[in-house]
Amino acid sequence: MAGILIVEDSEELLELVADFFRSKGTFEVDAAPDGNTALALIGRKDYDIAILDIMIPGADGFEVCKALRSKSQCPIVFLTALGNESNILKGYEAGADEYMVKPFSLKVLYAKCLVLLNRAGNEMRKEIVLECGDIKLYPLRMDVEVKGRSVELAPKEYFLLKVLMENKGIVLGRDRLLDLVWGLGFDGSDRVVDNHIKKLRKKLGDSGESVRTVIGGGYKIC
């Protein structure tokens, strides 16, 4: 069964959508009534698809979308009452694949999710490799190789490397890396980034020199 995250602050609507998807026997459903709960779930679990409202307590739908997109390429559907052009464009800029405006049809929402899930499945069957010098990262398998040798990384080290490689040559500040790797709800020190960069470089061996420190800026890989 595919895992789906549904985020909606209306208890009645959340229950309605969650029950409808459960009844189809295709999805294992996690339901969140607010953004902070959603961020906690995203931090613990991977999803195959997500349905997000925008106007929710805590972190809003755009923040949840960005946090989810930072660790996953799963399809994301916005389901919201905000139907103006600026919000629709903002939704797509945040990383959404589909934008539906309330009121809506449960059957149409379900059909769209199936299409997106099938399309994502076809894309996932294609081999994807991120490369930087001797470093190769396979997002679908969550594997990292250096000079053909497999390197075992802790989850945060892996996602830190993935974000850097996805933004090859671009300087990412510590605050930005915290948002992308640790999530928008993280309230610890940005020193955690420095500590993980140090560990990552060590595990990458000589290739760790590719991870550059930019004084006053942050980090980049090149």
Sequence and secondary structure as in RCSB ss.txt:
>XXXX:A:sequence
MAGILIVEDSEELLELVADFFRSKGTFEVDAAPDGNTALALIGRKDYDIAILDIMIPGADGFEVCKALRSKSQCP
IVFLTALGNESNILKGYEAGADEYMVKPFSLKVLYAKCLVLLNRAGNEMRKEIVLECGDIKLYPLRMDVEVKGRS
VELAPKEYFLLKVLMENKGIVLGRDRLLDLVWGLGFDGSDRVVDNHIKKLRKKLGDSGESVRTVIGGGYKIC
>XXXX:A:secstr
 EEEEEE S HHHHHHHHHHHHHTTSEEEEEESSHHHHHHHHHH   SEEEE SS SSS HHHHHHHHHHH    
EEEEES  SHHHHHHHHHHT SEEEESS  HHHHHHHHHHHHHHHHHHHTS   EEETTEEEETTTTEEEETTEE
    HHHHHHHHHHHHTTT  B HHHHIIIII TT  S THHHHHHHHHHHHHHGGGGGGEEEETTTEEEE 
